[in-house]
């Protein structure tokens, strides 16, 4: 089986971008400040690290696992096991630090 690291990376990036765009522009008519990201939110997320979110039950039980499975599936289709773990971590890291605003003021 041939390895396709960059293809898998691109697919994971595209999945995160698609979910972010939906959350930012369509969900709640674009009024949710948690998806108005930029350099300031990225710097703050990197400085403060992970935190527990205030998502609803349906988001935590259905949306988060679905998003994670999409990331994992993309990596598994293209790479061997060690690469899957690395890309799955990278996709989660990208979303947590660059896909949403944690510390709203």
Residue frames relative to the residue before (quaternion, step in Angstrom):
aa qw qx qy qz dx dy dz
X 1.0000 0.0000 0.0000 0.0000 0.00 0.00 0.00
X 0.3695 -0.7434 0.5225 0.1947 3.53 -0.80 1.03
X 0.3920 -0.7117 0.5319 0.2385 3.58 -1.03 0.80
X 0.0685 -0.7877 0.6121 0.0129 3.55 -1.03 0.84
X 0.0909 -0.8527 0.5136 0.0285 3.56 0.61 1.18
X 0.7193 0.4551 -0.2724 0.4486 3.59 0.74 -1.00
X 0.6193 0.5241 -0.3503 0.4680 3.58 1.06 -0.63
X 0.6582 0.4942 -0.3045 0.4795 3.58 0.93 -0.89
X 0.6405 0.5220 -0.3237 0.4608 3.60 0.96 -0.83
X 0.6641 0.5076 -0.2957 0.4624 3.57 0.95 -0.87
X 0.6533 0.5083 -0.3103 0.4676 3.57 1.01 -0.79
X 0.6443 0.4979 -0.3205 0.4840 3.60 1.03 -0.74
X 0.6299 0.5174 -0.3286 0.4770 3.59 0.98 -0.81
X 0.6692 0.5014 -0.2983 0.4602 3.60 0.90 -0.91
X 0.6270 0.5264 -0.3369 0.4650 3.60 1.02 -0.75
X 0.6626 0.4882 -0.3028 0.4805 3.60 0.90 -0.90
X 0.6556 0.5131 -0.3135 0.4568 3.59 0.94 -0.84
X 0.6501 0.5151 -0.3115 0.4637 3.59 0.97 -0.84
X 0.6645 0.4836 -0.3056 0.4809 3.60 0.90 -0.88
X 0.6465 0.5076 -0.3278 0.4658 3.60 0.94 -0.82
X 0.6609 0.5080 -0.3192 0.4507 3.62 0.87 -0.90
X 0.6277 0.5175 -0.3351 0.4753 3.59 1.00 -0.77
X 0.6850 0.4839 -0.2836 0.4650 3.58 0.85 -0.99
X 0.7033 0.4845 -0.2687 0.4454 3.59 0.94 -0.85
X 0.8320 0.2823 -0.1097 0.4649 3.59 0.79 -1.00
X 0.7644 0.3625 -0.2025 0.4933 3.62 1.06 -0.58
X 0.6881 0.4807 -0.2880 0.4610 3.57 0.76 -1.02
X 0.8442 0.0348 -0.0771 0.5293 3.57 -0.91 0.95
X 0.5612 -0.6438 0.3561 0.3792 3.58 1.15 0.71
X 0.6622 -0.5439 0.2998 0.4194 3.58 1.10 0.65
X 0.5065 0.6838 -0.4063 0.3328 3.61 1.21 0.27
X 0.5413 0.6362 -0.4046 0.3722 3.62 1.20 -0.24
X 0.3324 -0.7783 0.4949 0.1969 3.63 -0.48 1.13
X 0.5301 0.6629 -0.3937 0.3529 3.59 1.23 -0.26
X 0.7452 0.3612 -0.2163 0.5172 3.59 1.23 -0.27
X 0.4780 0.6151 -0.4625 0.4234 3.58 1.22 0.50
X 0.0210 0.8569 -0.5091 0.0784 3.50 0.48 1.31
X 0.1427 0.7677 -0.6191 0.0836 3.54 -1.32 0.32
X 0.7796 -0.3452 0.2242 0.4721 3.56 -1.26 -0.10
X 0.6529 0.5224 -0.3252 0.4417 3.61 0.96 -0.79
X 0.6799 0.4686 -0.3010 0.4770 3.61 0.89 -0.87
X 0.6200 0.5358 -0.3468 0.4564 3.59 1.04 -0.70
X 0.6648 0.4950 -0.3050 0.4690 3.59 0.88 -0.92
X 0.6634 0.5001 -0.3072 0.4640 3.58 0.95 -0.85
X 0.6474 0.5086 -0.3220 0.4675 3.61 0.96 -0.80
X 0.6660 0.4929 -0.3071 0.4681 3.59 0.95 -0.81
X 0.6564 0.5137 -0.3035 0.4617 3.57 1.05 -0.75
X 0.7876 0.3611 -0.1626 0.4721 3.58 0.85 -1.01
X 0.4013 -0.7565 0.4456 0.2610 3.61 1.20 -0.28
X 0.7636 -0.3497 0.2757 0.4676 3.53 -1.35 -0.27
X 0.0178 0.7705 -0.6366 -0.0275 3.54 -1.26 0.43
X 0.5833 -0.5565 0.4491 0.3851 3.55 -1.25 0.40
X 0.3128 -0.7637 0.5326 0.1879 3.56 -0.87 0.88
X 0.4440 -0.6868 0.5153 0.2563 3.52 -1.32 0.26
X 0.2438 0.8095 -0.5009 0.1856 3.56 1.14 0.64
X 0.5763 -0.5934 0.4486 0.3385 3.51 -1.28 0.50
X 0.6998 -0.4559 0.3483 0.4255 3.54 -1.32 0.26
X 0.6842 0.4944 -0.3033 0.4421 3.60 0.81 -0.96
X 0.6293 0.5196 -0.3409 0.4667 3.59 1.03 -0.69
X 0.7109 0.4603 -0.2652 0.4609 3.59 0.83 -0.96
X 0.7414 0.4257 -0.2311 0.4645 3.59 1.01 -0.71
X 0.7921 0.2829 -0.1461 0.5208 3.60 1.13 -0.53
X 0.7348 0.4366 -0.2561 0.4515 3.61 0.67 -1.05
X 0.6758 0.4904 -0.3095 0.4551 3.61 0.84 -0.90
X 0.6828 0.4594 -0.3193 0.4699 3.65 0.80 -0.79
X 0.6270 0.5274 -0.3450 0.4579 3.60 1.03 -0.69
X 0.6511 0.5056 -0.3117 0.4725 3.58 0.91 -0.90
X 0.6695 0.4980 -0.2957 0.4651 3.59 0.91 -0.88
X 0.6563 0.5028 -0.3200 0.4626 3.58 0.99 -0.76
X 0.6008 0.5444 -0.3581 0.4630 3.60 1.10 -0.63
X 0.6530 0.5072 -0.3061 0.4718 3.57 0.94 -0.89
X 0.6839 0.4919 -0.2816 0.4594 3.56 0.86 -0.98
X 0.6478 0.5239 -0.3187 0.4520 3.58 0.95 -0.84
X 0.6351 0.5239 -0.3342 0.4587 3.60 0.92 -0.83
X 0.6830 0.4757 -0.2930 0.4705 3.58 0.88 -0.88
X 0.6703 0.5076 -0.3092 0.4444 3.62 0.90 -0.88
X 0.6345 0.5384 -0.3378 0.4398 3.59 1.06 -0.65
X 0.7863 0.3792 -0.1592 0.4611 3.55 1.07 -0.71
X 0.8123 0.2568 -0.0942 0.5151 3.60 1.10 -0.60
X 0.5397 -0.5617 0.4976 0.3815 3.51 -1.37 0.04
X 0.7938 -0.4029 0.1937 0.4122 3.57 -1.32 0.31
X 0.6797 0.4917 -0.3147 0.4441 3.62 0.76 -0.92
X 0.6614 0.4980 -0.3015 0.4729 3.57 0.98 -0.78
X 0.5915 0.5710 -0.3596 0.4413 3.58 1.12 -0.67
X 0.6684 0.4980 -0.3011 0.4633 3.57 0.84 -0.94
X 0.6644 0.5067 -0.3072 0.4555 3.58 0.92 -0.89
X 0.7048 0.4470 -0.2791 0.4750 3.61 0.88 -0.86
X 0.6091 0.5322 -0.3628 0.4628 3.58 1.05 -0.62
X 0.6364 0.5034 -0.3188 0.4898 3.59 0.99 -0.78
X 0.6612 0.5152 -0.3094 0.4490 3.59 0.88 -0.91
X 0.6532 0.5103 -0.3150 0.4623 3.60 0.98 -0.79
X 0.6562 0.4941 -0.3013 0.4843 3.58 1.00 -0.81
X 0.6361 0.5284 -0.3178 0.4639 3.56 0.99 -0.87
X 0.6455 0.5277 -0.3152 0.4533 3.57 0.93 -0.94
X 0.6838 0.4839 -0.2969 0.4584 3.58 0.86 -0.93
X 0.6960 0.4944 -0.2908 0.4319 3.59 0.78 -0.99
X 0.7773 0.3670 -0.1916 0.4737 3.58 0.88 -0.88
X 0.8163 0.2598 -0.1134 0.5033 3.60 1.02 -0.69
X 0.6811 0.5237 -0.2876 0.4233 3.62 1.23 -0.14
X 0.8019 0.1324 -0.0722 0.5781 3.57 1.19 -0.27
X 0.4334 -0.6620 0.5495 0.2682 3.53 -1.32 0.44
X 0.2505 -0.7919 0.5393 0.1391 3.59 -0.69 1.05
X 0.7998 0.2928 -0.1168 0.5108 3.53 0.72 -1.10
X 0.0776 -0.8181 0.5698 0.0035 3.55 0.04 1.32
X 0.2104 -0.7819 0.5757 0.1132 3.55 -0.97 0.80
